[in-house]
Amino acid sequence: MKLQLRTAVMVLGLVAAIPTFAKDVLLVADPAAPLARAWTHQRFGAATEYKEIMLDGVAAIRAIGRNSASGLYRDFRYRIAEHPWIEWTWRVDRLQRTADIRVKAREDYAAVLFLIFGRPSLLNRDVPTLAYVWTSARIPEGSILDSPYHPGTTRNIVVRSGEARLGEWLTERRNVIDDFRRAFGRESPETVEVIALFTDNDQTREPVETYYGAVQALPR
């Protein structure tokens, strides 16, 4: 997150777009799929280690920080009106206690799921982005915060904070339309274009270990 998100989105032409508009549950991210085929690994410094594994019988993408900042990006276009809910599973085993996502110098994520609502262009360099975050106990759960690197463009929604649930698989479900309205004060665009998973520890240098399960978009 130390460079513009638009840079990462621009390189996603390497991954085929998937225009999906059926009203079934959409498997937005399959953690069992080969990473090189399903994702673009975009680096903003040293690479976080991402690897497909099985943990407690759950297919997952493991993310281990190596004093690093990098994320997995994936084209997946779908209409929010048809699939307003996003559901995912995740687990954090080690978390950076001194991270503070309000401050550039300490902005490290234990875990974050990005929903990116568009593609940058010369005429529209910034696109709105929702970030569903698990971070340190410094930030209360339920907080909605501007990104210090992308103010006005990226809003962090703190879904989990602190260490109380470390080592547990948790399932989250959020209404994207409602969250966008709360975060940006306006109606959401029609489509999500890109999703991303991001774990980094280049600022705090504290150990971080996260597991991402399946991500699904759910119909009304």
Secondary structure, DSSP 8 states (H G I E B T S, - for coil): --S-HHHHHHGGGGS---B---SS-EEEE-TTS-HHHH-EEEESSS--EEEEEEETTEEEEEEE-SS-EEEEEEEEEEETTT--EEEEEEEEEE--TT--TTSGGG---SEEEEEE-S---SS-----EEEEEEE-TTS-TT-EEE-SSSTTTEEEEEEEESSTTTT--EEEEEEHHHHHHHHHSS---SEEEEEEEEEE-TTT----EEEEEEEEEE--
